Amino acid sequence: MTSPPRRAGGRPRDPAIDRSLAEAALAEMAAPGFAGLSIDRVSEITGVGKMTIYRRFSDKSALAGAALALLTAEEGPAPDEPAPHEPG
């Protein structure tokens, strides 16, 4: 007999929190850039505890990467570049 599979402890992750964290990270990087991004500030803006942020993202680089990936995904693929004009 096998025992039933164990579910990971804790609550299921809420994708809305990931989005909120990414949006706050983008807002924090908008003016001063990556150097201006602070996990403490993202925590204050979103109301999400720092431990929750660090469970999802190992450091601010990982958070910034996820935020930029979200931004890129929302913009969709880049349009094809027009062919250069050939003199004729």
MMTF fields as JSON, N, C-alpha, C and O atoms, coordinates in Angstrom:
{
  "mmtfVersion": "1.0.0",
  "mmtfProducer": "UNKNOWN",
  "numBonds": 351,
  "numAtoms": 352,
  "numGroups": 88,
  "numChains": 1,
  "numModels": 1,
  "chainsPerModel": [1],
  "groupsPerChain": [88],
  "chainIdList": ["A"],
  "bondAtomList": [4, 2, 8, 6, 12, 10, 16, 14, 20, 18, 24, 22, 28, 26, 32, 30, 36, 34, 40, 38, 44, 42, 48, 46, 52, 50, 56, 54, 60, 58, 64, 62, 68, 66, 72, 70, 76, 74, 80, 78, 84, 82, 88, 86, 92, 90, 96, 94, 100, 98, 104, 102, 108, 106, 112, 110, 116, 114, 120, 118, 124, 122, 128, 126, 132, 130, 136, 134, 140, 138, 144, 142, 148, 146, 152, 150, 156, 154, 160, 158, 164, 162, 168, 166, 172, 170, 176, 174, 180, 178, 184, 182, 188, 186, 192, 190, 196, 194, 200, 198, 204, 202, 208, 206, 212, 210, 216, 214, 220, 218, 224, 222, 228, 226, 232, 230, 236, 234, 240, 238, 244, 242, 248, 246, 252, 250, 256, 254, 260, 258, 264, 262, 268, 266, 272, 270, 276, 274, 280, 278, 284, 282, 288, 286, 292, 290, 296, 294, 300, 298, 304, 302, 308, 306, 312, 310, 316, 314, 320, 318, 324, 322, 328, 326, 332, 330, 336, 334, 340, 338, 344, 342, 348, 346],
  "bondOrderList": [1, 1, 1, 1, 1, 1, 1, 1, 1, 1, 1, 1, 1, 1, 1, 1, 1, 1, 1, 1, 1, 1, 1, 1, 1, 1, 1, 1, 1, 1, 1, 1, 1, 1, 1, 1, 1, 1, 1, 1, 1, 1, 1, 1, 1, 1, 1, 1, 1, 1, 1, 1, 1, 1, 1, 1, 1, 1, 1, 1, 1, 1, 1, 1, 1, 1, 1, 1, 1, 1, 1, 1, 1, 1, 1, 1, 1, 1, 1, 1, 1, 1, 1, 1, 1, 1, 1],
  "groupList": [{"groupName": "MET", "atomNameList": ["N", "CA", "C", "O"], "elementList": ["N", "C", "C", "O"], "formalChargeList": [0, 0, 0, 0], "bondAtomList": [1, 0, 2, 1, 3, 2], "bondOrderList": [1, 1, 2], "singleLetterCode": "M", "chemCompType": "L-PEPTIDE LINKING"}, {"groupName": "THR", "atomNameList": ["N", "CA", "C", "O"], "elementList": ["N", "C", "C", "O"], "formalChargeList": [0, 0, 0, 0], "bondAtomList": [1, 0, 2, 1, 3, 2], "bondOrderList": [1, 1, 2], "singleLetterCode": "T", "chemCompType": "L-PEPTIDE LINKING"}, {"groupName": "SER", "atomNameList": ["N", "CA", "C", "O"], "elementList": ["N", "C", "C", "O"], "formalChargeList": [0, 0, 0, 0], "bondAtomList": [1, 0, 2, 1, 3, 2], "bondOrderList": [1, 1, 2], "singleLetterCode": "S", "chemCompType": "L-PEPTIDE LINKING"}, {"groupName": "PRO", "atomNameList": ["N", "CA", "C", "O"], "elementList": ["N", "C", "C", "O"], "formalChargeList": [0, 0, 0, 0], "bondAtomList": [1, 0, 2, 1, 3, 2], "bondOrderList": [1, 1, 2], "singleLetterCode": "P", "chemCompType": "L-PEPTIDE LINKING"}, {"groupName": "ARG", "atomNameList": ["N", "CA", "C", "O"], "elementList": ["N", "C", "C", "O"], "formalChargeList": [0, 0, 0, 0], "bondAtomList": [1, 0, 2, 1, 3, 2], "bondOrderList": [1, 1, 2], "singleLetterCode": "R", "chemCompType": "L-PEPTIDE LINKING"}, {"groupName": "ALA", "atomNameList": ["N", "CA", "C", "O"], "elementList": ["N", "C", "C", "O"], "formalChargeList": [0, 0, 0, 0], "bondAtomList": [1, 0, 2, 1, 3, 2], "bondOrderList": [1, 1, 2], "singleLetterCode": "A", "chemCompType": "L-PEPTIDE LINKING"}, {"groupName": "GLY", "atomNameList": ["N", "CA", "C", "O"], "elementList": ["N", "C", "C", "O"], "formalChargeList": [0, 0, 0, 0], "bondAtomList": [1, 0, 2, 1, 3, 2], "bondOrderList": [1, 1, 2], "singleLetterCode": "G", "chemCompType": "PEPTIDE LINKING"}, {"groupName": "ASP", "atomNameList": ["N", "CA", "C", "O"], "elementList": ["N", "C", "C", "O"], "formalChargeList": [0, 0, 0, 0], "bondAtomList": [1, 0, 2, 1, 3, 2], "bondOrderList": [1, 1, 2], "singleLetterCode": "D", "chemCompType": "L-PEPTIDE LINKING"}, {"groupName": "ILE", "atomNameList": ["N", "CA", "C", "O"], "elementList": ["N", "C", "C", "O"], "formalChargeList": [0, 0, 0, 0], "bondAtomList": [1, 0, 2, 1, 3, 2], "bondOrderList": [1, 1, 2], "singleLetterCode": "I", "chemCompType": "L-PEPTIDE LINKING"}, {"groupName": "LEU", "atomNameList": ["N", "CA", "C", "O"], "elementList": ["N", "C", "C", "O"], "formalChargeList": [0, 0, 0, 0], "bondAtomList": [1, 0, 2, 1, 3, 2], "bondOrderList": [1, 1, 2], "singleLetterCode": "L", "chemCompType": "L-PEPTIDE LINKING"}, {"groupName": "GLU", "atomNameList": ["N", "CA", "C", "O"], "elementList": ["N", "C", "C", "O"], "formalChargeList": [0, 0, 0, 0], "bondAtomList": [1, 0, 2, 1, 3, 2], "bondOrderList": [1, 1, 2], "singleLetterCode": "E", "chemCompType": "L-PEPTIDE LINKING"}, {"groupName": "PHE", "atomNameList": ["N", "CA", "C", "O"], "elementList": ["N", "C", "C", "O"], "formalChargeList": [0, 0, 0, 0], "bondAtomList": [1, 0, 2, 1, 3, 2], "bondOrderList": [1, 1, 2], "singleLetterCode": "F", "chemCompType": "L-PEPTIDE LINKING"}, {"groupName": "VAL", "atomNameList": ["N", "CA", "C", "O"], "elementList": ["N", "C", "C", "O"], "formalChargeList": [0, 0, 0, 0], "bondAtomList": [1, 0, 2, 1, 3, 2], "bondOrderList": [1, 1, 2], "singleLetterCode": "V", "chemCompType": "L-PEPTIDE LINKING"}, {"groupName": "LYS", "atomNameList": ["N", "CA", "C", "O"], "elementList": ["N", "C", "C", "O"], "formalChargeList": [0, 0, 0, 0], "bondAtomList": [1, 0, 2, 1, 3, 2], "bondOrderList": [1, 1, 2], "singleLetterCode": "K", "chemCompType": "L-PEPTIDE LINKING"}, {"groupName": "TYR", "atomNameList": ["N", "CA", "C", "O"], "elementList": ["N", "C", "C", "O"], "formalChargeList": [0, 0, 0, 0], "bondAtomList": [1, 0, 2, 1, 3, 2], "bondOrderList": [1, 1, 2], "singleLetterCode": "Y", "chemCompType": "L-PEPTIDE LINKING"}, {"groupName": "HIS", "atomNameList": ["N", "CA", "C", "O"], "elementList": ["N", "C", "C", "O"], "formalChargeList": [0, 0, 0, 0], "bondAtomList": [1, 0, 2, 1, 3, 2], "bondOrderList": [1, 1, 2], "singleLetterCode": "H", "chemCompType": "L-PEPTIDE LINKING"}],
  "groupTypeList": [0, 1, 2, 3, 3, 4, 4, 5, 6, 6, 4, 3, 4, 7, 3, 5, 8, 7, 4, 2, 9, 5, 10, 5, 5, 9, 5, 10, 0, 5, 5, 3, 6, 11, 5, 6, 9, 2, 8, 7, 4, 12, 2, 10, 8, 1, 6, 12, 6, 13, 0, 1, 8, 14, 4, 4, 11, 2, 7, 13, 2, 5, 9, 5, 6, 5, 5, 9, 5, 9, 9, 1, 5, 10, 10, 6, 3, 5, 3, 7, 10, 3, 5, 3, 15, 10, 3, 6],
  "groupIdList": [1, 2, 3, 4, 5, 6, 7, 8, 9, 10, 11, 12, 13, 14, 15, 16, 17, 18, 19, 20, 21, 22, 23, 24, 25, 26, 27, 28, 29, 30, 31, 32, 33, 34, 35, 36, 37, 38, 39, 40, 41, 42, 43, 44, 45, 46, 47, 48, 49, 50, 51, 52, 53, 54, 55, 56, 57, 58, 59, 60, 61, 62, 63, 64, 65, 66, 67, 68, 69, 70, 71, 72, 73, 74, 75, 76, 77, 78, 79, 80, 81, 82, 83, 84, 85, 86, 87, 88],
  "secStructList": [7, 7, 7, 7, 7, 7, 7, 7, 1, 1, 7, 7, 7, 7, 2, 2, 2, 2, 2, 2, 2, 2, 2, 2, 2, 2, 2, 2, 2, 2, 6, 6, 7, 4, 4, 4, 7, 7, 2, 2, 2, 2, 2, 2, 2, 2, 6, 7, 7, 2, 2, 2, 2, 2, 2, 2, 7, 1, 1, 2, 2, 2, 2, 2, 2, 2, 2, 2, 2, 2, 2, 2, 2, 2, 2, 7, 1, 7, 7, 7, 7, 7, 7, 7, 7, 7, 7, 7],
  "xCoordList": [0.831, 0.0, 0.879, 1.9, 0.479, 1.225, 0.406, -0.825, 1.098, 0.383, 0.05, 0.723, -0.987, -1.378, -0.256, 0.511, -0.166, 0.881, 0.692, -0.429, 1.814, 1.752, 1.747, 2.485, 0.925, 0.859, 1.886, 2.105, 2.507, 3.462, 2.747, 1.575, 3.435, 2.83, 2.53, 3.062, 1.694, 1.365, 0.225, -0.331, -0.097, -1.175, -0.707, 0.483, -1.622, -1.243, -0.838, -1.35, 0.072, 0.523, -0.577, -1.3, -0.689, -1.661, -0.944, -0.065, -1.283, -0.616, -0.768, 0.073, -1.816, -2.004, -0.888, -0.518, -0.355, 0.749, 1.999, 2.719, 2.268, 3.425, 3.309, 4.283, 2.121, 1.912, 2.118, 2.762, 1.571, 1.717, 3.19, 3.642, 3.931, 5.358, 6.109, 6.964, 5.787, 6.456, 6.143, 7.036, 4.895, 4.522, 5.226, 5.683, 5.311, 5.998, 7.487, 8.089, 8.077, 9.494, 9.735, 10.708, 8.857, 8.999, 8.882, 9.648, 7.933, 7.755, 8.986, 9.401, 9.572, 10.751, 11.976, 12.859, 12.037, 13.185, 13.003, 13.961, 11.818, 11.52, 12.44, 13.008, 12.596, 13.403, 14.89, 15.71, 15.256, 16.685, 17.298, 18.518, 16.489, 17.015, 17.168, 16.636, 17.908, 18.059, 18.616, 18.206, 19.529, 20.136, 19.086, 19.274, 17.986, 16.937, 15.956, 15.119, 16.049, 15.129, 15.509, 16.671, 14.531, 14.759, 13.654, 12.469, 14.051, 13.065, 12.245, 11.039, 12.884, 12.16, 11.056, 9.929, 11.384, 10.413, 9.285, 8.12, 9.618, 8.595, 7.66, 6.448, 8.214, 7.406, 6.447, 5.272, 6.957, 6.103, 4.984, 3.83, 5.324, 4.345, 3.235, 2.06, 3.607, 2.634, 1.95, 0.892, 2.552, 2.005, 2.308, 1.702, 3.249, 3.659, 4.932, 5.868, 4.958, 6.114, 7.384, 7.348, 8.518, 9.798, 10.08, 10.648, 9.693, 9.923, 9.15, 9.651, 7.943, 7.162, 7.872, 7.946, 8.385, 9.105, 10.324, 10.565, 11.091, 12.302, 11.993, 12.841, 10.81, 10.42, 10.19, 10.438, 9.717, 9.415, 10.62, 10.792, 11.437, 12.584, 13.81, 13.768, 14.882, 16.064, 16.747, 17.369, 16.633, 17.251, 16.614, 15.696, 17.11, 16.466, 16.692, 15.879, 17.771, 17.989, 16.897, 16.396, 16.535, 15.48, 14.137, 13.355, 13.863, 12.62, 12.595, 11.582, 13.707, 13.778, 13.578, 12.876, 14.193, 14.037, 12.592, 12.095, 11.915, 10.505, 9.642, 8.706, 9.97, 9.207, 9.382, 8.415, 10.615, 10.86, 10.241, 9.768, 10.238, 9.584, 8.085, 7.49, 7.475, 6.05, 5.796, 4.856, 6.628, 6.483, 6.625, 5.835, 7.6, 7.832, 6.663, 6.232, 6.15, 5.032, 3.79, 3.035, 3.572, 2.39, 2.508, 1.502, 3.735, 3.922, 3.815, 3.54, 4.029, 3.966, 5.25, 6.174, 5.304, 6.532, 6.774, 5.838, 8.026, 8.385, 7.975, 8.124, 7.46, 7.088, 8.341, 9.44, 8.153, 9.288, 9.832, 9.084, 11.13, 11.769, 11.494, 11.567, 11.181, 10.988, 12.33, 13.4, 12.227, 13.453, 14.054, 13.327, 15.373, 16.001, 15.623, 15.458, 15.495, 15.127, 16.307, 17.427, 16.021, 17.072, 16.879, 15.784, 17.955, 17.821, 17.421, 17.899, 16.578, 16.092, 16.027, 15.634],
  "yCoordList": [-1.18, 0.0, 1.249, 1.305, 2.223, 3.483, 4.551, 4.532, 5.467, 6.566, 7.633, 7.746, 8.412, 9.453, 10.488, 10.709, 11.116, 12.127, 13.283, 13.7, 13.786, 14.899, 16.216, 16.4, 17.102, 18.451, 19.303, 19.153, 20.186, 21.105, 21.929, 22.269, 22.245, 23.007, 24.441, 24.951, 25.067, 26.475, 26.666, 25.717, 27.929, 28.279, 28.204, 28.364, 27.964, 28.015, 29.437, 30.408, 29.546, 30.873, 31.597, 30.996, 32.88, 33.725, 34.459, 35.273, 34.205, 34.883, 36.408, 37.133, 36.89, 38.339, 38.97, 40.122, 38.22, 38.745, 38.853, 39.848, 37.843, 37.92, 39.148, 39.873, 39.374, 40.531, 41.835, 42.754, 41.918, 43.117, 43.385, 44.528, 42.342, 42.496, 42.97, 43.851, 42.383, 42.77, 44.22, 44.958, 44.628, 46.006, 46.996, 48.049, 46.659, 47.535, 47.612, 48.683, 46.491, 46.48, 47.342, 48.094, 47.239, 48.069, 49.545, 50.366, 49.88, 51.282, 51.796, 52.936, 50.961, 51.377, 51.525, 52.333, 50.75, 50.833, 51.915, 52.254, 52.454, 53.369, 54.587, 54.9, 55.263, 56.479, 56.188, 56.495, 55.605, 55.45, 54.188, 54.026, 53.299, 52.064, 50.972, 51.071, 49.923, 48.75, 49.129, 48.554, 50.072, 50.478, 50.997, 50.912, 51.533, 52.076, 51.038, 51.342, 49.814, 48.76, 48.277, 47.965, 48.217, 47.766, 46.79, 47.088, 45.628, 44.651, 45.26, 45.029, 46.035, 46.689, 47.592, 47.572, 48.377, 49.319, 48.57, 48.95, 47.515, 46.708, 46.11, 46.05, 45.673, 45.131, 46.191, 45.912, 47.409, 48.506, 48.841, 49.001, 48.945, 49.329, 48.301, 48.656, 47.025, 45.963, 45.435, 44.812, 45.681, 45.108, 43.623, 42.929, 43.14, 41.736, 41.657, 42.432, 40.724, 40.59, 40.244, 39.578, 40.714, 40.445, 38.947, 38.498, 38.176, 36.732, 36.105, 35.19, 36.591, 36.093, 36.439, 35.614, 37.642, 38.049, 37.156, 36.671, 36.94, 36.122, 34.651, 33.936, 34.176, 32.807, 32.681, 31.632, 33.757, 33.745, 34.128, 33.614, 35.012, 35.541, 35.52, 36.049, 34.923, 34.749, 36.065, 36.178, 37.057, 38.358, 39.398, 39.09, 40.636, 41.683, 41.486, 41.942, 40.821, 40.522, 39.593, 39.786, 38.589, 37.659, 38.369, 38.109, 39.259, 40.036, 40.942, 41.029, 41.616, 42.505, 41.71, 42.16, 40.535, 39.695, 39.282, 39.308, 38.898, 38.507, 39.7, 39.563, 40.864, 42.071, 42.415, 42.745, 42.336, 42.633, 41.577, 41.899, 40.326, 39.265, 39.532, 39.326, 39.988, 40.323, 41.464, 41.412, 42.479, 43.623, 43.176, 43.591, 42.351, 41.857, 41.002, 41.116, 40.147, 39.269, 40.077, 39.713, 41.172, 41.997, 42.776, 43.053, 43.133, 43.895, 43.011, 43.501, 41.713, 40.797, 40.843, 41.587, 40.046, 39.992, 41.307, 42.017, 41.606, 42.827, 42.671, 41.595, 43.738, 43.636, 43.44, 43.837, 42.824, 42.625, 43.976, 44.922, 44.037, 45.257, 45.396, 44.406, 46.594, 46.757, 46.552, 46.863, 46.033, 45.835, 47.189, 48.152, 47.265, 48.544, 48.944, 48.1, 50.225, 50.734, 50.558, 50.993, 49.922, 49.744, 50.768, 50.913, 51.475, 52.465, 51.778, 50.687, 52.401, 51.724, 52.583, 52.157],
  "zCoordList": [0.0, 0.0, 0.0, 0.687, -0.76, -0.76, -0.074, -0.1, 0.531, 1.176, 0.142, -0.883, 0.413, -0.541, -0.678, 0.259, -1.848, -2.033, -1.055, -0.764, -0.56, 0.391, -0.365, -1.333, 0.084, -0.476, 0.239, 1.441, -0.497, 0.117, 1.18, 1.02, 2.244, 3.33, 2.933, 1.947, 3.692, 3.461, 2.485, 1.933, 2.297, 1.372, -0.069, -0.342, -0.993, -2.407, -2.781, -2.223, -3.717, -4.152, -4.916, -5.711, -4.666, -5.343, -6.471, -6.19, -7.738, -8.849, -8.785, -9.316, -8.149, -8.028, -7.196, -7.423, -6.239, -5.434, -6.296, -6.212, -7.124, -8.025, -8.92, -9.122, -9.45, -10.331, -9.575, -10.08, -8.366, -7.55, -7.246, -7.312, -6.915, -6.636, -7.871, -7.786, -9.021, -10.26, -10.628, -11.043, -10.483, -10.804, -9.876, -10.32, -8.593, -7.651, -7.983, -7.894, -8.361, -8.726, -9.959, -10.009, -10.953, -12.152, -11.81, -12.314, -10.96, -10.563, -9.834, -10.042, -8.98, -8.232, -9.126, -8.839, -10.209, -11.116, -12.178, -12.872, -12.318, -13.418, -13.444, -14.49, -12.343, -12.344, -12.114, -12.98, -10.972, -10.708, -11.309, -11.271, -11.858, -12.424, -11.377, -10.272, -11.747, -10.885, -9.513, -8.505, -9.462, -8.181, -7.206, -5.993, -7.722, -6.874, -6.359, -5.509, -6.867, -6.445, -5.057, -4.794, -4.175, -2.807, -2.417, -2.566, -1.917, -1.45, -0.322, -0.24, 0.547, 1.641, 1.097, 1.591, 0.085, -0.489, -1.2, -1.078, -1.94, -2.613, -1.563, -1.771, -0.448, 0.645, 1.185, 1.425, 1.375, 1.876, 0.889, 1.286, -0.382, -1.407, -1.529, -1.621, -1.531, -1.796, -0.545, -0.627, 0.614, 1.84, 1.972, 2.788, 1.166, 1.199, 2.037, 1.835, 2.968, 3.842, 3.082, 2.048, 3.62, 2.961, 2.852, 1.856, 3.855, 3.791, 2.624, 1.969, 2.366, 1.227, -0.079, -0.989, -0.165, -1.378, -1.581, -2.686, -0.514, -0.64, -0.884, -1.417, -0.512, -0.86, -2.361, -2.954, -2.961, -4.396, -5.245, -6.35, -4.741, -5.491, -4.583, -3.472, -5.04, -4.194, -3.837, -2.781, -4.714, -4.458, -5.372, -6.132, -5.294, -6.084, -7.58, -8.384, -7.971, -9.389, -9.924, -11.033, -9.131, -9.544, -9.629, -10.543, -8.687, -8.717, -9.939, -10.632, -10.202, -11.367, -12.661, -13.566, -12.746, -13.932, -14.15, -15.275, -13.065, -13.168, -13.58, -14.368, -13.038, -13.383, -14.858, -15.546, -15.335, -16.749, -17.657, -18.747, -17.221, -18.002, -18.107, -19.165, -17.018, -17.042, -18.024, -18.817, -17.966, -18.859, -20.313, -21.161, -20.61, -21.962, -22.435, -23.583, -21.558, -21.92, -22.254, -23.156, -21.533, -21.787, -23.081, -23.736, -23.456, -24.687, -25.917, -27.012, -25.747, -26.882, -27.674, -27.342, -28.724, -29.521, -30.25, -30.617, -30.446, -31.175, -32.631, -33.21, -33.222, -34.644, -35.491, -35.105, -36.646, -37.547, -37.981, -38.226, -38.066, -38.541, -40.036, -40.764, -40.507, -41.947, -42.671, -42.148, -43.861, -44.662, -44.998, -45.237, -45.017, -45.361, -46.79, -47.671, -46.984, -48.31, -49.272, -49.003, -50.374, -51.373, -52.483, -53.026, -52.812, -53.896, -55.201, -55.512, -55.924, -57.118, -58.234, -59.319]
}
